[in-house]
Amino acid sequence: MIYRSHAEFIHQFLISEFGGASGIRNIQILESALLRPFQKFEGEELYNSPIRKAAALIESIVVNHPFVDGNKRAGYVLMRILLIRLSLDIKQPRK
């Protein structure tokens, strides 16, 4: 799980490093995106693997635009953080 305060900090850091407008466009959409990977229906997880959880998170951020700017950047970084917290990460290709 990624807390809203952490997501806000990461977004602000990305904006300060790479430019763009800071701020949250819709706090409810952000909170919903952060909770989506852990939703259950009738006691069963809707996203039952780390990869599915990460996919649900990045899709919610990128498609629903909770931030004023930098949603793709923030979604990607938040997805990577979630994967790492779930003991996975994206494998880098060899050069």
Beta strands, then each sheet from edge to edge (+ up, - down):
strand 1: 40-41
strand 2: 44-45
sheet 1: 1+ 2-
end
